[in-house]
Amino acid sequence: MAPQREWFEKDYYQVLGVAESATEKEITRAYRKLAKQYHPDANPGAEERFKEISAAYEVLGDADKRKEYDEVRRLGPLGAGVGGFGGFGGAGGPGGAGAGQDYAFRFEDAAGGGGIGGLGDLLGGIFGRGNRGARGAGPQRGADLEAELHMSFQDAVEGVTTTVNVMGEAPCHTCHGTGAAPGTAPTVCPRCGGRGVLDDNQGLFSFSQPCPTCGGRGVRIETPCPTCHGSGAELRARRVRVRIPPGVEDGQRIRIKGRGGPGRNNGPP
């Protein structure tokens, strides 16, 4: 949901010093002029002003966001959802970026994170899961990959699309991620039945632990792949296209969904 209350309260056209009828080129030209003037590297102490300028351009520089912004302001408080139980706060724009600085990028899965599910897994591991069984050999997302990018002051202010070289795990080219030698296939672990875990019932409680026979994978590999030695993955360099938004901050991390290492047991990257 867009930060509509903030949109109603702030006049982004005034922030950039342009008319509401300004063209896309006029808005971009005004942003670049102000961004260079108030960038923290060129004007120490102007960080808040630069953030305000960046937030305005983030909206007005995007045709869809600008259309929605204009509609919110046209409808007034009703369109912004102001009132009721106190409304909600807006989101700040991106910060400043130093010239010739390094920027870190994180390539990870879109479904990563904790939340209630993480608490449920913890409690399930302690008190047992009844007839539902344990997660064991369930899908697991791949590892996060990180890379740093060195960029110019101009690119930091205006934004740029570039290519980042990343070294990380990728599905093995020999076994295609199965971990088994060509001509063979993994088999279901006879000890855990493919669950990857063994249950230890202790009266009222049930504890689960990884199956020692298959190492928690739920499958056995009789003849490991000669390339990856059964892991199903290998280190490989690859190039990832990244869009850097205008006004990025020195040291800022940009998350690229679904571009991390390969998942385990059919898990996402």
Backbone as CSV, one residue per row, in Angstrom:
resi,resn,N_x,N_y,N_z,CA_x,CA_y,CA_z,C_x,C_y,C_z
1,MET,0.846,-1.194,0.000,0.000,0.000,0.000,0.879,1.241,0.000
2,ALA,0.583,2.186,-0.865,1.390,3.400,-0.948,1.210,4.250,0.295
3,PRO,2.253,5.007,0.667,2.164,5.880,1.841,1.277,7.073,1.531
4,GLN,-0.049,6.845,1.437,-0.950,7.865,0.915,-1.100,9.072,1.829
5,ARG,-1.004,8.877,3.132,-1.122,10.030,4.016,0.042,10.990,3.789
6,GLU,1.238,10.443,3.646,2.405,11.283,3.383,2.255,11.988,2.045
7,TRP,1.687,11.293,1.068,1.482,11.898,-0.241,0.545,13.096,-0.141
8,PHE,-0.493,12.965,0.676,-1.449,14.064,0.819,-0.816,15.254,1.529
9,GLU,0.036,14.971,2.507,0.604,16.038,3.327,1.778,16.746,2.662
10,LYS,2.451,16.095,1.708,3.640,16.689,1.099,3.394,17.045,-0.368
11,ASP,3.818,18.227,-0.737,3.710,18.674,-2.121,5.042,18.395,-2.811
12,TYR,5.120,17.242,-3.474,6.363,16.853,-4.115,6.719,17.764,-5.291
13,TYR,5.705,18.356,-5.917,5.990,19.291,-7.006,6.735,20.513,-6.464
14,GLN,6.300,20.967,-5.300,6.961,22.107,-4.672,8.378,21.748,-4.237
15,VAL,8.557,20.513,-3.746,9.884,20.064,-3.320,10.881,20.143,-4.472
16,LEU,10.435,19.741,-5.665,11.322,19.761,-6.830,11.288,21.100,-7.560
17,GLY,10.359,21.974,-7.163,10.280,23.286,-7.800,9.753,23.242,-9.215
18,VAL,8.783,22.354,-9.482,8.196,22.245,-10.817,6.685,22.396,-10.727
19,ALA,6.069,22.700,-11.857,4.614,22.822,-11.908,3.982,21.440,-11.956
20,GLU,2.702,21.359,-11.566,2.007,20.069,-11.594,1.853,19.547,-13.016
21,SER,1.972,20.430,-13.987,1.864,20.030,-15.391,3.223,19.723,-16.012
22,ALA,4.270,19.682,-15.193,5.627,19.471,-15.698,5.747,18.148,-16.432
23,THR,6.570,18.137,-17.474,6.801,16.908,-18.224,7.810,16.027,-17.493
24,GLU,7.927,14.792,-17.961,8.879,13.860,-17.350,10.307,14.399,-17.435
25,LYS,10.656,14.994,-18.568,12.003,15.546,-18.738,12.249,16.717,-17.793
26,GLU,11.240,17.559,-17.602,11.386,18.709,-16.707,11.578,18.259,-15.262
27,ILE,10.849,17.213,-14.876,10.972,16.682,-13.516,12.358,16.084,-13.302
28,THR,12.825,15.315,-14.274,14.153,14.702,-14.165,15.246,15.766,-14.123
29,ARG,15.115,16.781,-14.949,16.109,17.853,-14.979,16.156,18.596,-13.640
30,ALA,14.975,18.854,-13.063,14.914,19.545,-11.773,15.520,18.690,-10.668
31,TYR,15.236,17.380,-10.697,15.783,16.479,-9.679,17.306,16.444,-9.742
32,ARG,17.854,16.297,-10.932,19.308,16.206,-11.073,19.996,17.473,-10.571
33,LYS,19.408,18.614,-10.862,19.991,19.879,-10.418,20.002,19.970,-8.898
34,LEU,18.859,19.625,-8.268,18.762,19.701,-6.812,19.607,18.623,-6.135
35,ALA,19.637,17.414,-6.731,20.401,16.312,-6.139,21.885,16.643,-6.082
36,LYS,22.403,17.254,-7.128,23.815,17.642,-7.139,24.085,18.761,-6.135
37,GLN,23.110,19.659,-5.983,23.282,20.795,-5.073,23.248,20.379,-3.611
38,TYR,22.348,19.428,-3.287,22.144,19.068,-1.884,22.716,17.707,-1.505
39,HIS,23.446,17.082,-2.409,24.042,15.784,-2.076,24.978,15.957,-0.882
40,PRO,24.906,15.057,0.120,25.739,15.181,1.325,27.228,15.326,1.050
41,ASP,27.716,14.740,-0.043,29.140,14.872,-0.357,29.487,16.294,-0.792
42,ALA,28.542,16.934,-1.494,28.780,18.294,-1.970,28.300,19.345,-0.977
43,ASN,27.359,18.950,-0.128,26.763,19.899,0.813,26.535,19.202,2.152
44,PRO,27.576,19.031,2.956,27.431,18.361,4.257,26.360,19.037,5.111
45,GLY,25.546,18.201,5.753,24.480,18.737,6.588,23.152,18.850,5.866
46,ALA,23.142,18.552,4.564,21.906,18.660,3.786,21.280,17.298,3.525
47,GLU,21.607,16.324,4.368,21.132,14.955,4.127,19.612,14.863,4.125
48,GLU,18.943,15.537,5.086,17.482,15.470,5.157,16.849,16.097,3.921
49,ARG,17.418,17.209,3.472,16.908,17.861,2.267,17.088,16.952,1.060
50,PHE,18.229,16.264,0.992,18.478,15.359,-0.121,17.497,14.185,-0.101
51,LYS,17.210,13.668,1.097,16.246,12.574,1.211,14.862,13.021,0.751
52,GLU,14.496,14.248,1.097,13.200,14.781,0.689,13.122,14.899,-0.831
53,ILE,14.199,15.363,-1.438,14.255,15.484,-2.897,14.174,14.109,-3.553
54,SER,14.903,13.139,-3.000,14.902,11.776,-3.551,13.525,11.142,-3.431
55,ALA,12.848,11.362,-2.288,11.506,10.810,-2.083,10.529,11.403,-3.088
56,ALA,10.664,12.698,-3.363,9.780,13.350,-4.330,9.991,12.788,-5.728
57,TYR,11.252,12.590,-6.100,11.533,12.081,-7.442,11.145,10.608,-7.575
58,GLU,11.230,9.865,-6.476,10.834,8.457,-6.513,9.373,8.327,-6.922
59,VAL,8.552,9.295,-6.547,7.129,9.278,-6.890,6.874,9.945,-8.239
60,LEU,7.331,11.181,-8.395,7.043,11.926,-9.619,7.814,11.404,-10.821
61,GLY,8.923,10.721,-10.584,9.703,10.171,-11.682,9.169,8.854,-12.210
62,ASP,8.149,8.319,-11.561,7.509,7.068,-11.979,6.088,7.404,-12.431
63,ALA,5.769,7.119,-13.679,4.471,7.511,-14.241,3.296,6.954,-13.447
64,ASP,3.371,5.695,-13.047,2.264,5.077,-12.309,2.119,5.683,-10.916
65,LYS,3.250,5.852,-10.219,3.196,6.443,-8.883,2.716,7.891,-8.947
66,ARG,3.155,8.603,-9.966,2.736,10.003,-10.106,1.231,10.100,-10.324
67,LYS,0.692,9.222,-11.141,-0.748,9.211,-11.394,-1.519,8.943,-10.113
68,GLU,-1.043,7.978,-9.324,-1.698,7.658,-8.056,-1.552,8.815,-7.067
69,TYR,-0.385,9.436,-7.053,-0.135,10.578,-6.164,-1.085,11.729,-6.488
70,ASP,-1.227,12.031,-7.774,-2.131,13.109,-8.189,-3.565,12.808,-7.791
71,GLU,-3.959,11.539,-7.886,-5.324,11.147,-7.526,-5.553,11.298,-6.028
72,VAL,-4.568,10.902,-5.223,-4.680,11.040,-3.770,-4.842,12.504,-3.391
73,ARG,-4.060,13.375,-3.988,-4.135,14.804,-3.665,-5.429,15.423,-4.181
74,ARG,-5.954,14.904,-5.276,-7.217,15.422,-5.807,-8.383,15.088,-4.886
75,LEU,-8.356,13.871,-4.313,-9.437,13.437,-3.431,-9.326,14.040,-2.043
76,GLY,-8.147,14.564,-1.686,-7.982,15.192,-0.379,-7.891,14.166,0.732
77,PRO,-8.309,14.525,1.966,-8.206,13.624,3.126,-8.892,12.288,2.908
78,LEU,-9.996,12.281,2.142,-10.710,11.024,1.897,-9.836,10.055,1.123
79,GLY,-9.148,10.570,0.097,-8.286,9.705,-0.707,-7.055,9.253,0.027
80,ALA,-6.612,10.054,0.996,-5.411,9.699,1.746,-5.696,8.795,2.914
81,GLY,-6.964,8.572,3.242,-7.309,7.722,4.372,-6.946,8.351,5.691
82,VAL,-6.992,9.706,5.790,-6.625,10.391,7.018,-7.783,10.336,7.999
83,GLY,-7.476,10.159,9.279,-8.516,10.125,10.300,-8.716,8.723,10.807
84,GLY,-9.902,8.464,11.395,-10.196,7.134,11.903,-9.385,6.839,13.136
85,PHE,-8.549,5.817,13.079,-7.779,5.357,14.230,-6.351,5.888,14.214
86,GLY,-6.156,7.054,13.665,-4.835,7.671,13.747,-4.007,7.550,12.489
87,GLY,-4.550,6.941,11.448,-3.823,6.848,10.186,-2.573,6.008,10.297
88,PHE,-1.625,6.292,9.427,-0.397,5.513,9.420,0.722,6.378,8.886
89,GLY,1.941,5.996,9.200,3.094,6.797,8.805,3.550,6.474,7.409
90,GLY,4.284,7.384,6.828,4.779,7.200,5.472,6.172,6.630,5.473
91,ALA,6.614,6.277,4.298,7.956,5.706,4.143,8.895,6.770,3.626
92,GLY,10.115,6.768,4.151,11.102,7.755,3.722,11.729,7.365,2.409
93,GLY,12.267,8.325,1.717,12.923,8.070,0.442,14.328,7.574,0.656
94,PRO,14.994,7.230,-0.395,16.370,6.751,-0.286,17.305,7.862,0.136
95,GLY,18.458,7.478,0.681,19.401,8.478,1.176,20.426,8.838,0.138
96,GLY,21.486,9.498,0.594,22.517,9.967,-0.320,23.526,8.889,-0.642
97,ALA,24.347,9.130,-1.635,25.379,8.171,-2.018,26.678,8.900,-2.272
98,GLY,27.778,8.375,-1.763,29.074,9.025,-1.925,29.692,8.706,-3.261
99,ALA,30.423,9.634,-3.791,31.082,9.426,-5.074,32.192,8.410,-4.911
100,GLY,32.238,7.440,-5.831,33.313,6.459,-5.802,33.270,5.579,-4.578
101,GLN,32.077,5.229,-4.104,31.949,4.399,-2.915,31.528,2.992,-3.307
102,ASP,31.603,2.078,-2.344,31.213,0.698,-2.588,29.782,0.492,-2.134
103,TYR,29.033,-0.312,-2.884,27.650,-0.603,-2.554,27.488,-2.114,-2.487
104,ALA,26.854,-2.581,-1.424,26.696,-4.023,-1.219,25.332,-4.456,-1.715
105,PHE,25.282,-5.606,-2.369,24.033,-6.143,-2.875,23.820,-7.532,-2.298
106,ARG,22.597,-7.815,-1.903,22.282,-9.134,-1.373,21.340,-9.834,-2.334
107,PHE,21.730,-11.021,-2.751,20.915,-11.817,-3.656,20.313,-12.950,-2.828
108,GLU,19.003,-12.920,-2.656,18.389,-13.899,-1.772,16.991,-14.243,-2.250
109,ASP,16.379,-15.196,-1.576,15.061,-15.684,-1.952,13.972,-14.741,-1.487
110,ALA,12.897,-14.642,-2.289,11.809,-13.735,-1.939,11.048,-14.200,-0.717
111,ALA,11.072,-15.494,-0.405,10.290,-16.018,0.709,11.088,-16.119,1.990
112,GLY,12.297,-15.580,2.021,13.122,-15.669,3.223,12.561,-14.857,4.357
113,GLY,13.035,-15.116,5.572,12.596,-14.346,6.740,12.003,-15.234,7.788
114,GLY,11.798,-14.656,8.951,11.292,-15.429,10.085,9.806,-15.302,10.222
115,GLY,9.346,-14.519,11.227,7.920,-14.354,11.438,7.346,-15.466,12.274
116,ILE,6.021,-15.618,12.194,5.327,-16.596,13.022,5.748,-18.007,12.677
117,GLY,6.034,-18.258,11.393,6.433,-19.604,11.009,7.678,-20.055,11.740
118,GLY,8.630,-19.149,11.943,9.848,-19.507,12.653,9.563,-19.906,14.074
119,LEU,8.634,-19.205,14.746,8.258,-19.552,16.108,7.570,-20.904,16.137
120,GLY,6.737,-21.161,15.122,6.057,-22.449,15.072,7.028,-23.594,14.905
121,ASP,8.064,-23.399,14.091,9.068,-24.441,13.915,9.794,-24.714,15.222
122,LEU,10.090,-23.640,15.974,10.797,-23.801,17.239,9.954,-24.589,18.224
123,LEU,8.689,-24.191,18.379,7.815,-24.886,19.323,7.537,-26.309,18.860
124,GLY,7.412,-26.482,17.531,7.163,-27.822,17.026,8.321,-28.747,17.321
125,GLY,9.541,-28.229,17.241,10.707,-29.049,17.522,10.794,-29.444,18.977
126,ILE,10.258,-28.592,19.883,10.334,-28.886,21.311,9.207,-29.800,21.754
127,PHE,7.987,-29.502,21.323,6.819,-30.213,21.840,6.253,-31.252,20.879
128,GLY,6.878,-31.453,19.719,6.374,-32.452,18.797,5.296,-31.877,17.911
129,ARG,4.950,-32.584,16.848,4.018,-32.074,15.861,2.832,-32.997,15.646
130,GLY,2.622,-33.941,16.501,1.469,-34.814,16.360,1.533,-35.604,15.079
131,ASN,0.401,-35.644,14.344,0.326,-36.407,13.115,0.886,-35.651,11.910
132,ARG,1.253,-34.381,12.127,1.735,-33.612,10.987,3.164,-33.960,10.620
133,GLY,3.926,-34.479,11.565,5.316,-34.818,11.296,6.196,-33.598,11.315
134,ALA,7.495,-33.795,11.228,8.458,-32.702,11.264,8.810,-32.273,9.852
135,ARG,9.422,-31.102,9.748,9.788,-30.585,8.433,10.859,-31.454,7.792
136,GLY,11.885,-31.752,8.558,12.923,-32.653,8.079,13.473,-32.279,6.727
137,ALA,13.119,-33.084,5.729,13.689,-32.915,4.402,12.859,-31.990,3.535
138,GLY,12.106,-31.085,4.121,11.306,-30.151,3.357,12.172,-29.193,2.562
139,PRO,11.570,-28.455,1.633,12.334,-27.502,0.822,13.045,-26.460,1.681
140,GLN,14.268,-26.177,1.328,15.056,-25.166,2.032,15.610,-24.187,1.002
141,ARG,15.454,-22.888,1.280,15.926,-21.894,0.325,17.449,-21.849,0.302
142,GLY,17.984,-21.408,-0.816,19.427,-21.356,-0.983,20.083,-20.266,-0.162
143,ALA,21.395,-20.320,-0.102,22.159,-19.349,0.679,22.148,-17.981,0.000
144,ASP,22.250,-16.933,0.814,22.346,-15.575,0.285,23.730,-15.355,-0.328
145,LEU,23.785,-14.614,-1.407,25.042,-14.243,-2.050,25.183,-12.728,-1.983
146,GLU,26.395,-12.251,-1.812,26.618,-10.814,-1.726,27.732,-10.379,-2.676
147,ALA,27.596,-9.179,-3.193,28.620,-8.600,-4.064,28.657,-7.096,-3.827
148,GLU,29.809,-6.490,-4.068,29.962,-5.048,-3.909,30.153,-4.385,-5.269
149,LEU,29.621,-3.178,-5.380,29.717,-2.429,-6.631,30.311,-1.052,-6.365
150,HIS,31.304,-0.690,-7.158,31.931,0.637,-7.072,31.323,1.494,-8.176
151,MET,30.710,2.638,-7.803,30.025,3.448,-8.796,30.361,4.923,-8.639
152,SER,30.119,5.680,-9.689,30.454,7.099,-9.716,29.386,7.936,-9.020
153,PHE,29.734,9.162,-8.713,28.798,10.098,-8.099,27.589,10.308,-9.008
154,GLN,27.830,10.452,-10.310,26.750,10.703,-11.262,25.759,9.547,-11.274
155,ASP,26.255,8.309,-11.305,25.372,7.142,-11.303,24.603,7.041,-9.996
156,ALA,25.241,7.398,-8.886,24.577,7.339,-7.585,23.417,8.312,-7.522
157,VAL,23.576,9.462,-8.118,22.524,10.483,-8.101,21.396,10.134,-9.064
158,GLU,21.746,9.716,-10.275,20.751,9.519,-11.319,20.202,8.098,-11.392
159,GLY,20.903,7.124,-10.803,20.487,5.732,-10.935,21.067,5.135,-12.204
160,VAL,21.237,3.829,-12.212,21.849,3.186,-13.369,21.513,1.695,-13.361
161,THR,21.490,1.096,-14.546,21.356,-0.356,-14.672,22.718,-0.910,-15.053
162,THR,23.205,-1.854,-14.275,24.554,-2.367,-14.504,24.593,-3.869,-14.271
163,THR,25.758,-4.451,-14.456,25.948,-5.889,-14.268,26.903,-6.131,-13.109
164,VAL,26.533,-7.041,-12.227,27.353,-7.379,-11.069,27.834,-8.824,-11.209
165,ASN,29.121,-9.045,-10.996,29.676,-10.395,-11.030,29.525,-11.041,-9.658
166,VAL,28.941,-12.224,-9.620,28.672,-12.924,-8.367,29.290,-14.314,-8.417
167,MET,29.996,-14.682,-7.359,30.538,-16.031,-7.230,29.765,-16.744,-6.133
168,GLY,29.136,-17.848,-6.481,28.361,-18.575,-5.486,27.973,-19.946,-5.982
169,GLU,27.239,-20.667,-5.159,26.812,-22.011,-5.522,25.781,-21.972,-6.645
170,ALA,25.860,-22.964,-7.514,24.904,-23.149,-8.599,24.679,-24.648,-8.756
171,PRO,23.542,-25.066,-9.332,23.315,-26.497,-9.531,24.456,-27.124,-10.322
172,CYS,24.913,-28.268,-9.873,26.016,-28.972,-10.531,25.658,-29.270,-11.989
173,HIS,26.582,-28.958,-12.904,26.295,-29.154,-14.323,26.320,-30.622,-14.724
174,THR,26.913,-31.465,-13.895,26.996,-32.890,-14.227,25.737,-33.647,-13.819
175,CYS,25.294,-33.441,-12.569,24.129,-34.187,-12.064,22.865,-33.345,-12.039
176,HIS,22.969,-32.066,-12.443,21.824,-31.147,-12.462,21.189,-30.969,-11.090
177,GLY,22.024,-31.069,-10.053,21.550,-30.790,-8.707,21.080,-31.986,-7.906
178,THR,21.063,-33.181,-8.497,20.579,-34.354,-7.756,21.627,-34.886,-6.792
179,GLY,22.900,-34.673,-7.087,23.972,-35.205,-6.255,24.372,-36.617,-6.624
180,ALA,23.611,-37.248,-7.510,23.893,-38.633,-7.906,24.646,-38.670,-9.230
181,ALA,25.474,-39.687,-9.400,26.245,-39.836,-10.630,25.311,-40.020,-11.819
182,PRO,25.724,-39.575,-13.019,24.904,-39.766,-14.216,24.520,-41.233,-14.400
183,GLY,23.270,-41.466,-14.746,22.775,-42.827,-14.916,22.206,-43.423,-13.647
184,THR,22.334,-42.719,-12.519,21.770,-43.184,-11.251,20.849,-42.100,-10.698
185,ALA,20.161,-42.432,-9.629,19.242,-41.474,-9.015,19.204,-41.702,-7.510
186,PRO,18.941,-40.660,-6.735,18.812,-40.831,-5.282,17.630,-41.741,-4.959
187,THR,17.729,-42.461,-3.853,16.634,-43.321,-3.400,16.145,-42.845,-2.040
188,VAL,14.902,-43.145,-1.742,14.322,-42.736,-0.463,15.053,-43.429,0.678
189,CYS,15.393,-42.668,1.693,16.099,-43.229,2.843,15.220,-44.273,3.536
190,PRO,15.703,-45.507,3.705,14.884,-46.555,4.319,14.662,-46.347,5.816
191,ARG,15.521,-45.576,6.456,15.406,-45.410,7.911,14.349,-44.380,8.298
192,CYS,14.326,-43.235,7.603,13.360,-42.185,7.957,12.192,-42.113,6.991
193,GLY,12.221,-42.953,5.951,11.119,-42.958,4.997,11.020,-41.691,4.172
194,GLY,12.124,-40.981,4.044,12.119,-39.766,3.239,11.821,-38.502,4.013
195,ARG,11.547,-38.619,5.310,11.221,-37.444,6.121,12.456,-36.646,6.498
196,GLY,13.598,-37.291,6.585,14.820,-36.594,6.954,15.021,-36.454,8.442
197,VAL,14.052,-36.848,9.249,14.154,-36.740,10.704,13.654,-38.026,11.354
198,LEU,14.095,-38.243,12.578,13.624,-39.357,13.396,13.004,-38.788,14.658
199,ASP,11.878,-39.351,15.089,11.186,-38.882,16.290,11.598,-39.710,17.496
200,ASP,11.754,-39.027,18.611,12.095,-39.680,19.876,11.008,-39.323,20.881
201,ASN,10.083,-40.254,21.117,8.968,-40.005,22.026,9.403,-40.182,23.473
202,GLN,9.188,-39.130,24.273,9.542,-39.139,25.694,8.297,-38.791,26.518
203,GLY,7.407,-39.738,26.627,6.195,-39.494,27.399,5.286,-38.495,26.700
204,LEU,5.074,-37.342,27.353,4.188,-36.329,26.795,4.833,-35.555,25.652
205,PHE,6.146,-35.637,25.538,6.849,-34.839,24.543,7.460,-35.720,23.458
206,SER,7.592,-35.114,22.281,8.213,-35.799,21.158,9.300,-34.899,20.587
207,PHE,10.523,-35.424,20.528,11.654,-34.653,20.013,12.083,-35.228,18.667
208,SER,12.464,-34.344,17.771,12.912,-34.762,16.447,14.379,-34.419,16.259
209,GLN,15.077,-35.285,15.543,16.479,-35.045,15.237,16.763,-35.507,13.812
210,PRO,17.750,-34.900,13.152,18.064,-35.288,11.779,18.419,-36.767,11.687
211,CYS,17.972,-37.389,10.632,18.276,-38.801,10.414,19.775,-38.966,10.167
212,PRO,20.459,-39.799,10.954,21.906,-39.972,10.773,22.262,-40.749,9.510
213,THR,21.320,-41.499,8.971,21.602,-42.304,7.784,21.706,-41.444,6.528
214,CYS,20.784,-40.499,6.386,20.769,-39.661,5.181,21.214,-38.229,5.445
215,GLY,21.570,-37.930,6.704,22.008,-36.579,7.039,20.910,-35.546,6.972
216,GLY,19.661,-35.989,7.097,18.537,-35.059,7.076,18.009,-34.748,5.691
217,ARG,18.566,-35.366,4.654,18.135,-35.063,3.282,16.905,-35.852,2.868
218,GLY,16.664,-36.966,3.513,15.507,-37.783,3.160,15.773,-38.762,2.036
219,VAL,16.940,-38.672,1.420,17.297,-39.584,0.330,18.721,-40.084,0.541
220,ARG,19.013,-41.202,-0.089,20.363,-41.765,-0.050,20.943,-41.758,-1.452
221,ILE,22.229,-41.460,-1.544,22.915,-41.448,-2.833,23.956,-42.551,-2.810
222,GLU,23.678,-43.619,-3.523,24.576,-44.773,-3.536,25.875,-44.455,-4.282
223,THR,25.746,-43.767,-5.413,26.922,-43.413,-6.214,26.953,-41.898,-6.387
224,PRO,27.765,-41.207,-5.587,27.800,-39.741,-5.655,28.319,-39.230,-6.997
225,CYS,27.886,-38.072,-7.364,28.350,-37.410,-8.583,29.850,-37.136,-8.460
226,PRO,30.642,-37.450,-9.482,32.090,-37.236,-9.398,32.491,-35.757,-9.392
227,THR,31.597,-34.890,-9.827,31.923,-33.460,-9.880,31.663,-32.761,-8.554
228,CYS,30.459,-32.956,-8.006,30.093,-32.255,-6.764,30.201,-33.147,-5.533
229,HIS,30.532,-34.440,-5.735,30.703,-35.394,-4.637,29.434,-35.550,-3.795
230,GLY,28.290,-35.437,-4.464,27.017,-35.695,-3.786,26.310,-34.472,-3.245
231,SER,26.948,-33.308,-3.290,26.308,-32.110,-2.734,25.244,-31.533,-3.659
232,GLY,25.362,-31.793,-4.956,24.393,-31.265,-5.915,24.678,-29.836,-6.343
233,ALA,25.759,-29.246,-5.827,26.069,-27.852,-6.158,27.558,-27.680,-6.416
234,GLU,27.894,-26.625,-7.131,29.284,-26.288,-7.397,29.426,-24.771,-7.462
235,LEU,30.628,-24.277,-7.170,30.881,-22.842,-7.253,30.973,-22.421,-8.713
236,ARG,30.296,-21.318,-9.021,30.292,-20.855,-10.399,30.110,-19.336,-10.418
237,ALA,30.823,-18.685,-11.316,30.673,-17.237,-11.471,29.518,-16.956,-12.428
238,ARG,28.727,-15.948,-12.108,27.652,-15.546,-13.005,27.453,-14.043,-12.932
239,ARG,26.790,-13.522,-13.945,26.565,-12.086,-14.051,25.083,-11.799,-13.836
240,VAL,24.805,-10.822,-12.999,23.423,-10.481,-12.652,23.168,-9.015,-12.983
241,ARG,22.103,-8.752,-13.734,21.723,-7.382,-14.057,21.013,-6.763,-12.859
242,VAL,21.426,-5.558,-12.488,20.885,-4.883,-11.312,20.485,-3.455,-11.672
243,ARG,19.306,-3.049,-11.226,18.863,-1.668,-11.407,19.117,-0.907,-10.112
244,ILE,19.995,0.099,-10.168,20.309,0.918,-9.007,19.388,2.133,-9.027
245,PRO,18.546,2.330,-8.013,17.629,3.474,-8.011,18.367,4.783,-7.775
246,PRO,17.812,5.891,-8.204,18.446,7.194,-7.961,18.572,7.481,-6.468
247,GLY,19.685,8.104,-6.082,19.850,8.537,-4.698,20.198,7.442,-3.722
248,VAL,20.903,6.394,-4.151,21.282,5.336,-3.214,22.294,5.872,-2.212
249,GLU,22.339,5.242,-1.063,23.198,5.694,0.027,24.470,4.865,0.092
250,ASP,25.553,5.469,0.497,26.833,4.781,0.643,26.675,3.596,1.587
251,GLY,27.043,2.399,1.123,26.931,1.201,1.942,25.551,0.579,1.948
252,GLN,24.628,1.121,1.196,23.257,0.596,1.176,23.203,-0.782,0.533
253,ARG,22.364,-1.647,1.092,22.175,-2.988,0.535,20.915,-2.999,-0.327
254,ILE,21.031,-3.585,-1.493,19.894,-3.713,-2.395,19.602,-5.191,-2.578
255,ARG,18.392,-5.581,-2.279,18.013,-6.992,-2.314,17.447,-7.367,-3.678
256,ILE,17.985,-8.431,-4.257,17.518,-8.949,-5.536,16.860,-10.301,-5.271
257,LYS,15.554,-10.366,-5.402,14.815,-11.575,-5.042,15.073,-12.722,-6.022
258,GLY,15.184,-13.910,-5.451,15.275,-15.117,-6.257,16.574,-15.305,-7.019
259,ARG,17.641,-14.562,-6.645,18.901,-14.690,-7.376,20.023,-15.211,-6.496
260,GLY,19.678,-15.854,-5.375,20.689,-16.403,-4.488,21.151,-17.779,-4.934
261,GLY,21.783,-18.514,-4.008,22.259,-19.856,-4.312,21.096,-20.826,-4.487
262,PRO,21.347,-22.001,-5.057,20.275,-22.969,-5.303,19.690,-23.499,-4.005
263,GLY,18.381,-23.738,-4.010,17.714,-24.286,-2.836,17.971,-25.774,-2.694
264,ARG,17.687,-26.282,-1.509,17.835,-27.711,-1.242,16.458,-28.370,-1.239
265,ASN,16.419,-29.600,-1.697,15.172,-30.374,-1.702,14.053,-29.605,-2.396
266,ASN,14.344,-29.109,-3.597,13.378,-28.366,-4.410,12.990,-27.028,-3.797
267,GLY,13.824,-26.507,-2.922,13.570,-25.195,-2.336,13.922,-24.087,-3.313
268,PRO,13.447,-22.860,-3.052,13.728,-21.730,-3.945,15.168,-21.263,-3.805
269,PRO,15.672,-20.482,-4.770,17.046,-19.973,-4.686,17.181,-18.906,-3.611
